[in-house]
């Protein structure tokens, strides 16, 4: 059997169909050992993932249920989670992955596999979050937290509380999101936290501080994320290896997992760098943004990333105080910026602020000014200028009125506050106190 497995492994990339047939024959053979069946099972699952064959992967999972039941619980739990994770890299496989996870939870319940059940429920809660099924996710999180607190599993508690924080953040409930993150950090303080998990905690702490507009504190958390992941070693050979020459089973089986891990860590590093650049922009220090890329090797390796280039252009436009260039950059990189909710929200907020400041600077010398003149000065359509001025008038940031008939803005002189009304109220209040005092004294005389 070993020779057949080696042959199948060697032709995995050149003749995947033939390799699958050999692996299936070994898996169904009564003469094959448990280790050989496990190797065949994982190999077919990996081929299905590489070829994005969700049907093959589903069949692998369904046909292996009996075999998984015969294995020791720790081994079978690990295999089940590995097989479910294989769906993650296949496009449009989320619904099938969701159903497979639900079926596996029912199987784990029936077989009384508590550890596997909790791991699968955590996975399912994460998938509910990705599919925006927040109610189902929170219900599952509540059950998980209750079960995990009974056994005092700190590591799992950290991950589940972090997941809870993400759900509440998606629901725009910052108070509960901060509370959940605080619980996660409290649990993490009493155990050894792996660098990727610690980086996730730091990253989300920075995100929540950004939402509260505390950009200095947020920047420090994003910096900790970037540096923490830089110290976490992932073999570079895993990224450079020629998969077409893989013949060793372990190399074949784990090369993809190493690549995936390295890719995930690199994406998180880039995300933290982008958020650091965002903090500098929001702190109105655009001149410091380019220096972030020269502060170390970790940041420098992302210098050619499209998103990083987009943020550099945003900082350049802000430094030039050019609203036209700022809007142009946002338009050119709309797909990247809109793809990240945090960046989109805060750059939109910054754009509105800059637009308001520019409009106030332009109209300052006038008592009446045409909208067309303002639009020409700021290089924006009249409709955009008119909408923003209306908003500023309603928000009482501008004391004026729009004359649509003449197409102009009429600005009123700032009137001094008349304190007579306030003084009158104060006198009446004092007189009321005097009357109350006299009434109390006459009551004592009687």
Beta strands, then each sheet from edge to edge (+ up, - down):
strand 1: 368-370
strand 2: 400-403
strand 3: 408-411
sheet 1: 1+ 3- 2+
end
